[in-house]
Amino acid sequence: MGNDNGIQRETDFPLYLYHQGKNDRIYEIYGAHREVQDGAEGYVFRVWAPHARSVSVVGDFNGWNADAHVMHRMVDNESFELFIPGLKQYDIYKYSIVTHDGRRIMKADPVGFHTETPPATASKLYDLENYAWSDGEYFETLKEKNIFASPMNIYEVNLLSWRRHADGNFLSYRDLASELVAYVKEMGYTHVEFMPVTEYPYDGSWGYQVSGYFATTSRLGTPKDFMYLVDSFHRAGIGVIVDWVPAHFPKDAHGLYEFDGQPLYESSQWDRMEHKSWGTRRFDYGRNEVLSFLISGACFFFDKFHVDGLRVDAVASMLYLDYDKRPGEWVPNIYGENKNLEAIAFLRKLNEAVFLRFPYALMIAEESTAWGLVTKPGSVGGLGFNFKWNMGWMNDMLSYISLDPFFRMNNHNKLTFSMMYAFSENYVLPISHDEVVHGKCSLINKMPGAYEEKFAGVRAFLGYMMAHPGKKLNFMGYEFGQFKEWDYHEGLEFFLRDTYELHGKLAVMVRELNEFYRMNAPLYEVEDSWDGFEWLAPDDADRNIVSFIRRDRAGNEIIALCSFSGSDAADYLLGVNAKGKYKIVFCTDDKKYGGNGKVTKKSVAAVKRPSHGKQYSIPLDVPKLSCMYLVRVAETAPAKGKKKSKV
């Protein structure tokens, strides 16, 4: 591909790849980039607008005069470019587009790297280069790590409402690099997940209606400030995952909506254009340029911001043509099915492109149906992600724990059904922001019973969750028992932790439970087969108790015994595989966690009494609403001339 004079330009081949849907770094040519031309320093602008009659660059620097800087068509005849000397970083600009039917519209840069702070909508010139990263050692450790056999305990955060200044203003990226990083490290999480940080116009969307796919929100600072935040997490040994939204975009006038006067990034097919319930537009996954745009947007965050992973939002809404539609509102695919074949192909291509460039990436699907092979390669019919949120487990568990203990016996299957499919995908167990808003109650307020029982219920649930196969994710505020639902207008109520005993003790338990999880391989090393899990008592519905074994590759075991009953179980016989002593290594009923401290024995000997199909059993007094972990103590021969220890 050459220009009108037959001379090859360095942008020609990237443009060709862009139109083939195979350019995963369009941010290197499109957008605004600092350059020196003919001895003059300035910025070169490039934008794709195939239906436009003309495009101009406008801003304060030319008095927003559309005649001052008219762009030239590039060799593809669909893109426009212009070099403007004398501009400087932070100058604001937009594209003034004359549409095919003669209208003039003003658009922000689809590949802009920085923006004005909403509600202002212009793009800002910004140079992403020359940040001095200091996370090289962190990434070296990733090369030695098998993420599937490693602990992953994620703290989900909304950066704008985790904590606020006393006057109500946001903490900046730099503030968060100090306060949030220290907090996440202290609490023992392995990863943090940010709700969307891509620029968005409407606060009430929480970032899920994106207007700038290549810009971090300017509400909290500059792109390099965001780099500093990620860098700080990495120096603390903590991975960073960000929410990413390729399913839809808002209809704000300055955004991607009918960018050059008619559908461009969105589908032009009547049944695929809109997400009616959300009031947004759906991307056209059958258009090559849109594929290049989205895949580049994903790679951009790994490349320029060094993130560890993307949690891909609303995957189900992309996969199904009839998602949120009634009969007659959608057209089947060529096979007469409801599958969106273009979206399936896009997701496979997305994951292939990311893993090719960033082999240690986390690509996590928020997929809410029973779609198969989400975390299997595209070559075998999968979507190519390496993790999927286990929404079935989440729905079952939140339904179960919301019940009065008296009624739980009739819903025991909700506690155990997840093990029917636990190894079909690589799962993350999520209790996310969506579960603590809109009247669903905070985690602690989902629990029935009196004040103290609510805390006991949370402690028991978290103990069960940490032992269940799958990586973990919990939304901010659960760790100290915030009763109030999450409100994006406000920071968390940390005063509860610092003022009230049970809130403070719950935070202590969460911190120590997180540490126990990280330090004990049986809880995380084998998550993909029955080699890492064995039921002991899956069917004790009358007493609302489950027990099971978790194993690591070396055969080390931890027994988890979880009671969701409203009554203590005295002289409970827990069936085990072998005789010997068993040590209670963690118990949520411990007084230091706010419990009653009813488990006074630190270890107990197995007796030869059958229980749960086992020859041996451990007699235990099991407190109501509790979870305990036990390990078998290896017997050692006493030294010569000494008696064997009784401990």
N, C-alpha and C positions, 0 to 999 in steps of 0.2 A: 504494500500500500504506500503510495507516495502522494506528494502534493501536486498542485497544478503544473509545477515546473519539472515534475519528475524527480524531485530531490527527496530522499528519505529523511524524515524527521524522527527524533527519538520518541515522539509520542505516537507515531503511526502504528507500531506493533501493539502497544498497550490498548490503543483504540480498537484495533482489530479484535483482540482478545475480549475486550469489553462487550462488543457486539456479538461475540460468540458465547457469552455467558461464562467465560473462563478467566476473567481477570479478578483475582482476589486481593488486589491492592490498588484499587482505583483512586484511593486517597493520595497516591503519588503523582497523579496527573490532574484529576479534577479538584475543585475547590480553589483556594487562593494560596499561592506559594511565592515566597520571597525569591527574586532573581535579580541578576545584573545583566542588562542588555545594552550594548553600545556604550558601555561605561557608566550607565545610569542604574541606580538601585531602585527597585520598586517591587510590585507584585504582579504576577501573571494570574489571570482568572480564566477558569474553564468550566463550562456547564453544558449539560445535555438537555436540549429542548427541541426535539425534532419537528414539532408542529408550529413552532414560532416563526412569525415573519421576521422579527428582529429582536435582539436582546442587547440591553445596555447595562453597564455597571453604574450605580448611583450611590451617593452617600454624602456626608457632610463635606467631603473634600471637593465636590463639584456642585454643591448646593442642590443636590438631588435632581439635577438637570439630565434628563434622559438623552439629550442630544450631545452631551459633552463627551461621553466615552461609549461609543457604539462598538459592540463586539463583532469580530469577523468569524465567518463560518470556517470550521476546520475541514480536513480532508474527507471526513465521513459525511459531511453536509448535514449532520444532525447535531453537532456540538459547536459551541462558540467559544472564542478565546480573545483575550486582550491583555496586553502589558500596559500597566499604568505606572510611570516613574514617580518617585517622590512620596509614595505612601509609607505609612509607618504602622507598627504594631498597635493594635487596639482601635485603629480607624474602623468605623462602622460602615456597612455596605449592604445593598440588596441588588437583585437582578430585576430590572424593569423590562417586562416581556410584552411585546405586541403579539397578540394571539392571531390565529388563522382568520378569525372573523373580525379583527380590527380592535378588539378591546385591549386596554393596557392594564396589566396586573403586576403587583410587586411581590417578589418571593425572596425568602431567605435562601442561603446557599445550601443545597442538599448535602454537600460534602464540606460544609464549614466546620472549622475546628473550635470555634468559640462563639458565644452569642452575647447580646445584651441580656441583662437580667430581666426575666419576665416581670410585668406584662409587656415590656418592650420586646420587639421581635426581630431586630436587625442582626445580621451576622457581624462578627468582629475579626479583623485580621489578627492572626496569631501564629507564631513559629513554635512548632512542637519539638524541634531538634535541640540537641546540646543539653538535655537534662543529664546530670551526673548520677546515674544509677549506682546503688551500692548493694544490690541483691544477687550478685554473681554467686556467692557461696550458697545462698538459698537454692538457686536453680541447680547447682551442682548436686545438692542432696536429692533433688527430684529424680536424677538419673539413676540413683541407687534404690529408689523406692518403687515398690509395687503397690499402687494406690488401692487395688482391690483387696490386698492383704494388710492394709494399714488402717489405723484409726482415722475416722472422719467424723468429727462432731462439730456441726456448723451452727454458728450464732447468726440468725437472720436479723438484719438491722435496716431501719429506715434512717438514713443519715440526717434527715432534717428534723427528726423528732425523737432521737435517742436521748439527747439531753439538750437543753436550751440555756442560753445565758440568762441571768437574772431579769434582764429587760425583755425577755422573750425572743431575742434575735437568735438566728441559727449559730451553731458552732461551725466554724469554717473547716475546710479540709485540713488546714494546718492545726487547728484546735483539736480536731478528731485524731490527728496523728499522734498527739500527746495523750489525750484522755481516753479515747476509745481503744487504742492499741494496748495501753496499759491495762485497761479493764478486761479486755478479751484474753490477754495473756494471764492475768491474775486468776480469772475464772476457769482457765484450763481448756479452752476450745482450741481445736486444730485449724479451723477455717472460720472465716466470716463471709456472709453473703449480703451484699447490698441490694436493696430494692432499686429499681432502675435509676441510674445516674445519667443516662443520656438526656439531653435537654428536652423539656416538655413545657407547654404553655399553661396548663391548668393544674393547679395544686391538688385539686380533689381527685385527679386521676392517679395520684401517688407515683407518677412517672411512667405509667403504662400507656399513655397516649403520647408518643414520641414525635417531636418536631425536628430534632437534630441527632441523627444516628452516628455522627462523627464528633459530637461535642458533649463534654460532660457539663452538667448543669452549672451555670454561672452563679446560681444562688449561693454557692459555698466557696467560690474562688475560681481560679484559673485552671486550665488543663495541667499545668506543671505543679500546681498545688495538689491536684488529684494524684499525680505521679508520686509526689512526696508521701501522700497517705498510703498508697500501695507499697511503696518502698519501705516505709516504716513498719507495716505489717510483716513484710518479708524479713526484715532485720530481726523481728521478734519471733521468726519461725512460723508465722501464721499465713495460711493461704487465703487468697481473695477471689471470691466468686461474685459475678454481677448478673443481675437480671437483664435479659435481653429480649426484645419484643419484635419478632419478625412477622407476627400474625396480622397486624392491622396498624393504622395510623389515623390521626384525627383530621377533621375537615376544616381546620383553621386556615384562614385565607393565605397566610404567609408560608405555609408548609408544603408538603408533597402533594396535597390535594389538587388534582387537575392542574399539574404544575405548569404546563405550557398552554393552558386554556381548555384542555380536554383530558380524559383519562390517560395517564401515562404510567405512573407507578402502580396505580390500582388497575384491577381487571376492568375491561370494558363490557364484559358479558353481564347481562342484567341480573342473573342469579348469583354471580360471584363478586359483585362490586362492593356490596355493603355488609357490614355487621350491624344489622338494624338495632338489636338490643343495646349495643355499645355506642351507636351513633358514629361509627368510624368506617373507614374504607379498608378493604382487603387488598393485599399485594397481588399482583399478577405473576404467579409463579411459572407461567408459561412464556414469559418474556425474558430473553437472554440478558438484556441490560439490567433488569430488576434482579436477576440472579447474581450478576456481578456486583451490584450495589449492596445487596444484603450480605453476601458472603464476604465481601470486603469489609463491611461494617463489623462483622464478627471478628475477622482476623485483625482488624484495626486495634481492638481492645487488647488482644494478646501482644501484638507487635509494639504499639506505642505506649500502652499503659501497664504491660507486664502482668495482666491478671492471670490467675490460675485456671479460671473456668467461667463458663456461661451457663446460667440456668435459663433454658429457652421456654418462654412463657406461652401458655395457651396452645400447645401443640395439637390438641384434639380439635380445636376450631379450624385448624389448617387441613387436617386429614380427611374430614368428612364434608361432603358437598351439602348435606342436609343438616349440618350443625346449626342449632337454634332456628330451624326453618320448619314450616308446616308443609304438608303435601301440596304440590302445585307451585311452591316457591323455589324449587331447585330442579336442575336438569341432570339426569344420570350421566355417568361417563360412557365411553364408547362400548363398555361391556355391560351396560345397564345397571351399574353399581353406584353406591354412594361414596366411593373413595375418590379423593382428589388426586389424580395420578400425577399432576404437575407438582403439587405440594410434596408428595412422597419423594419424587425425583429430586426436588430442591433440598429436602432434609438430608438425603443420602449424599448429595453433592456437597452440601455445607459441611457435614462431618468429615468427609474425605479430605476436603481442602484444609480444614483446621488441623486435623491430625497429621497431614503431610508436612505442614510448616511448624506445628507445635505439638510434637508427639506426647508431651506430658500434660496436655490440656484435659480439663474436665468439661464434658459436654453433657448437661443434665436436662432431661426432658420433663417438663410438667405436663404429663399426658394423663388425662383423667378417665380413660376408658380401658377396656381389656384388649386394646390393639396389641397384637403379638410381635415379638422380636424387636422391640424398641431398642434394646441394647445389644443387638446382634448386627454383624456387618451387612452392608447392602448386598454383598456378593451372595449371601444366603437368604436374601429376602427381607433383611432387617432394615432399620432406619439409621443405624450406625452410631447412635449415642453410646456413651459408656456408663451412664447412670440414668435411672428413671425414678421420679417420685412415686412412692407407693401410696396412692390415693385411696385404694381399697382398705388398706390397713388403717389409714388415718380416719376414714369415715366410720369403720367398724368400731375402732377404739373410742372415738369421741362419743359415739352413740352409747357404747357400753358404760363408760365411766360417768355419763350423765344420769344414768339410772340409779334409783334408790337400790342399795345392796339387796333388799328383799326381792327385787325383781330381776336381779342379775342372773340367777340360776336358770331362768328361762331364756336367757340370751347368751349363754356360755359360748356358743359357736362364734360369736363376734370376737371373742378373746383368742380363739384358736384357729379360725378359718384361714388366716393369712399364711399359715404354714402349709396349706395345700398348694400354694403357688410361690412360696418365698424364694425359690431358687430358679424361677423361670426367667427372671431379669436381674440385673445388678441394681438393687434398690437403695433409695434414700427414704428413711422414715420421716415424714414432714409433719410438724405442727407449726403451720406458717401463719403469716399475718392475716390471711383470709379467714382463719378460724377464730379470730378474736375481735371481730368487728361486726357491725350491722345486727346487733342483738344476739349474736351467737355466744356472748359472754367470754371473759378472759378464761384462761385455763383453770385457774383456781375457782372461779365462780361457776364453772361447769359442774364442779363436784357437789353432790348432795350432802346434806347433813349440817351440823353445827359448825361454828368457826374452826375449832380445832380439828374436826373431822375433814374439813376441806383441805387443810394443810396435809393431813395424813394421806388423803386420797391422792394429792399431787405427788407426794413423796413415793408412794407405792407405784403410781403410774410411771414415774420417771425411772424407778428401779427396773420395772418390767421393760420399758422401752430400751434402756441401755443394754439389756441382755438379749433382746430380740434380734435375730439376724437382720442386717441392713445398716447402712450408715445413718447418722442422726442429724436432724435439723429442728431447732426450736426458735421461735420468734422472741425477740427482746421483751423483757418484762416478766416472763414466766419464772425467771430464776430467783426472784424474791417475792413472788406471789402478788403481783399487782391485780387488785380486784376490778379496777376500772378497765373497760375495753380500750384498745389502742385508739388514740385520737391523733391524727397527723398534725393537728394544730399545736400540740403541746409535747413537752418532753415527758419521759417516764417519771413515775412518782418514787424516786430513789429515797425520799424521806421515810418511806415505809420501812425499807431495809435498815435504815439508820436509827429509827425511832422505836419500832415495835419488835418485840422479842421473836415471835414466830416467823416474821418476815426475814429478820436477820439470820435466824437459824436455818431457814430454808435455803438461803443463799450459801451458807456454809456447806450444807449437804450437796447442793448442786456443784459447788467447786470441788468437793472431795469425791463425788461420784464421777465427775469429768476426769479427774486425775486417776481414779481407779480404772476407768475404761481405757485410758491411754496406756496405762502401765501393765495391762493384762491381755495378752494376745488371744486367749480363748474367746474374748468378747468381740473380736473383730477380724481375726486372721482368715477364717474359713467361712465365707458368706455365700458360697455358690453351690453347696451340696450338703447332703445329710451327714457328711463326714464331720461337720462342725456343729451338729445339733442332734440331740436325742430327747424325745419326750420321756418324762418320768410319770407325770400325772396330768394328762390333757383333759380328762373327763370328770374331774371332781366338781361337778356343777353345783351340787347341793351346798358345798362349803365355799364356792366362789374362789377356788384355789387352783393354780396351775404351777407345775414345776417341770424343769427341763435342765439338760446339761448343754453347755457350750464347750467346744474343744478347739484347741489350736492344732497346727500341723504336727507338733511333737507329741500330741496326745494328752497334754495338760488339760485339766477339766475345772470348770466352775459350775456349780449347781445354783440355779436361780429358783427360789420359792416365793411366789407372789400370792398374797391374799387380798382379794377385793371384797371381803366379807365385812358386814357390820358387827360381827361378833368374833371374839377370840376363839381359837381352836386349840383346846388343851389336849395334851398327849396325842398329838398328830403323828402318825407314822409315815415318814417319807421314804419310799422305797429307793434303794441305791444298789449299785452293781457289785460293791465289794465291802467286806468288813473293814474295821479300823476306825480311827478317830477322824472326825470331820470338824473343821474349824469354821466358825462363823466369821467371815472376813469383812462383811459389810451388812448393816441392817438399818433400814430407813426409820425404824422405831427408836433409834438411839436418842437419848435425852439431848445430846448436843445438837441434834437436828430438829428438836422440837417434839420428839416422840415421848412415849411414856416409859421407855427403858425397861420393858417387860422381859426382853431377852437378856437374861443375866449370865447364862453360861457362854463362855467363849468357845468351847468345843464340846462335842458330844460323841459318844461311842456308838457305832452301829450294833444292832442286836440281830440275832438270827430269828427274825419274825417276818414272814412274807408280807409284802405290801406293794401295790401298784405293779404286780407281776414280777417283782424282784424277790430274791431269796433273803436279802437283808433289808433292814430299815433303820431309820434314825428317829427316835422319839423326840418330838419338839413341842414346845408351847408356842403356837404361832399367833402373834398379836393381830388384831383386825387391821385392815388397811395398811399392810406393810409388805416390804420386799426384803429378802435377805439372800446373800450369796454365801455359799459354803464351798470349801475345798477339802479334799481328803489329805490328811497329814501323813507324809511318808514315814514309815517306821524305820528307825535306825537301831542297829545293834548297840547295846550298852558297852562302854569301855570295860576292859578286863578288870575285875575286882570291884566294879561299881554296879549299883542297881539301875535298872532302866527307869528313865524319868516318867513320872505320871502325867506330865503336862502334854 
